Amino acid sequence: MKKTIIRRPLGILLSLLMLLSVFAAVSVAAASNPSKEAMLASMTTEEKIAQMVMPTFRYYKGAAVTALNQKMKAILQKRGFAGVILFAQNNASTAQAVQLIDELQTANAAKANRPQLLISVDQEGAGVSRLASGTAGPGNMALGATGDNRNAYDMGKIIGQELHAVGYNVNFAPVVDVNSNPANPVIGVRSFSDDAATVADFASNFMKGLHSQSIITALKHFPGHGDAATDSHTGLPRIEKTYAELQANELVPFTRCIEDGAEMIMTAHIQYPLIEKATYVSKKDGRRIELPATLSKTIITDVLRGDLGFDGVVVTDSMGMAAVADHFAVLDTAKLAINAGVDMILMPVDTGTTAGIDKLDQYITDVAALADAGEISMENVDCAVMRILTLKEKKGLLASYPGVNLAAKQANAAGIVGSEENHRKEWAIARRAVTLVKNDIDVLPIKTAEKTVILVSKSNAVMSGEYAIELLKQDGRIPQNMDISVFLTEGKSLSEIKTAVRGAAYVIAVTAQYSEADLSADQYKNLDSVVNDVRKNGGKLVFISSNLPYDVARVQEGDAILLAYSPKGMTAKPDFSAGAVATYGVNIPAAIYSVFDVDAAFGTLPVNIPKLNGNNKYTSDYLYERGFGLQYKKDTSDEPDTPDTPDTPDTPVTPVTPVTPVPGGNLCKWDGEDHGTSFWGKLITTLHSILYFFAHLLGRR
């Protein structure tokens, strides 16, 4: 009996040891590919804070960064950042950009079991495009002018395809601001429309196009930058609207896109004094100012998280912008933003020098100390990191960077980025966006070969006009020997301009308005005089508004007026037979082409055009209303009466299950579970984390 009693405990013990050894082996294996819960539990406070920061390496000692130096590699190896944002300066060529992104991911992967970086960029389209050889597209307002949301989807898909090929996984787009203020100095043609429902529709489809190519989108700028009269890059905007007013307008596109699967939202550095009452003493002038949306718990947690039910990643706009940097201490912005419910802090420190990179390193330490001291909510930190890790898991970025065949990736990207196929689609969309609002006595399309002069106000548009002429001749729209030329008015005297247009049967003047103040500038004053001279000689004047559409009210003396919605020019004429071409603006060539194209199909106004007073200031009355647009008169007497068949997008735009709003309560949720309050969830995660911790130590050794 004694032997039996002794053997049984020994047998049980041996069995337990065997089970534990198997469990440990399985757990260690699992620890080599840890769960997001285990990752979070194993992180130090500094590691958590680093995972909430997205710096840039745009310039270093005044030079554009196209490759990482040792100082940059060292900080990336030391700190597991959320990601990095790149700019045009980082994208000198497609092959170089592919290599730079590989360098970033490789440096980050120096530490075992570290999730990959979010590599982000502002590739909105048209004027806000960063790829050196990418397809810029006609821009958001041009897409809105087409009246067809499938064009937004297709353009989002093209941009997403090119970003993915280079190695990007985040696009800080689309802009979902409703451009309700014509005097807005920073949004303008970056907006789809001044109508909230239109913005919601086009932004959602643009977002879905990006999603189809595995690109994370970041809606911007919450809760809305469209009614601002100040550029937050240079000042602190203030919008005095009630919450009800925001709900009726600015929040409409955000709500729609959240329902349709938005994954990230960027905040606006804008004060909303009728919503946010908390204040801060400005370091700039000692005034007490209301907290901007980026730092507002009312706006981020109560409105965005609670009322709109968004539990994706919230990222700040750049913390280096004057709206924040001029008024708030650096560490205070971190404390306020995180306590407000922000997950990711964008560009908190200037990294353009060796000292700047050291300052970024110290920033992580200092913010972590605030969290350890209780000045920053550790619950908010944990929730933020979990949201970031959850997004990375969803996109296959939780596991360490596996590396790539660099040459193969560069070759693949070269065949996709700025391809002739993508540019042809871009051209078709841009042509459909051109809007005709005036055509007295059917002066257009021009059908004669008489002398024609194209006046452009900016040097970057000279080549745009010349490229349009080449296409028109190539397609047989105008004779090869036609007397047609491009003349730059910038820096020229009025007499020089008049000499250039003397004897012209047609003058096509391409204008570019950037602000309300521009309407009183020499560009328009000179054109006033040119109109009279051309008319005296029996000529006709055609105006093309190439940027803000509101200047059509300033050029009403023209015989015809068209809108193009982007002044982006060219540095070289596209020649696809020679390989990659530099990114270029398609809008101006498309508008000039339409002047001569009897088959042109025009868009409609996506915004209301206000009348001007005697001082060239906007009034509250409209000259043209949203939705207005003309078409060329065509002789259809010999054509069969057949209905048009609409095209279909490459991929159907399918609805996404709406997100259920979570009013109040514990907003730190992921995977549909509240891991913060589940006892068994805590127990399992804790056990897993202990094993992962020891495996992590072994890995470090």
Secondary structure as UniProt FT lines:
FT   HELIX           2..31
FT   HELIX           36..42
FT   HELIX           45..50
FT   TURN            51..52
FT   STRAND          53..54
FT   STRAND          59..60
FT   TURN            61..62
FT   STRAND          63..64
FT   HELIX           70..78
FT   STRAND          83..85
FT   HELIX           88..90
FT   HELIX           94..108
FT   TURN            109..110
FT   TURN            112..113
FT   STRAND          118..121
FT   TURN            126..127
FT   TURN            132..133
FT   HELIX           140..146
FT   HELIX           149..166
FT   STRAND          170..171
FT   TURN            182..183
FT   HELIX           188..190
FT   HELIX           196..211
FT   TURN            212..214
FT   STRAND          216..222
FT   TURN            226..227
FT   TURN            232..234
FT   HELIX           243..248
FT   TURN            249..250
FT   HELIX           251..259
FT   TURN            260..261
FT   STRAND          264..267
FT   TURN            273..275
FT   STRAND          279..281
FT   TURN            283..285
FT   STRAND          288..290
FT   HELIX           293..295
FT   HELIX           298..307
FT   STRAND          313..315
FT   TURN            319..320
FT   HELIX           322..325
FT   TURN            326..327
FT   HELIX           330..340
FT   STRAND          344..346
FT   HELIX           354..372
FT   TURN            373..374
FT   HELIX           378..394
FT   TURN            395..396
FT   HELIX           406..416
FT   TURN            417..418
FT   HELIX           420..433
FT   STRAND          435..439
FT   HELIX           440..442
FT   STRAND          452..456
FT   HELIX           459..461
FT   HELIX           462..474
FT   TURN            475..476
FT   TURN            480..481
FT   STRAND          484..488
FT   TURN            490..491
FT   HELIX           494..501
FT   TURN            502..503
FT   STRAND          506..511
FT   HELIX           516..520
FT   HELIX           522..536
FT   TURN            537..538
FT   STRAND          540..545
FT   HELIX           549..553
FT   TURN            556..557
FT   STRAND          560..563
FT   HELIX           576..578
FT   HELIX           587..596
FT   TURN            598..599
FT   STRAND          609..612
FT   TURN            614..615
FT   STRAND          618..624
FT   TURN            626..627
FT   TURN            637..638
FT   TURN            671..672
FT   TURN            675..677
FT   HELIX           679..700
//
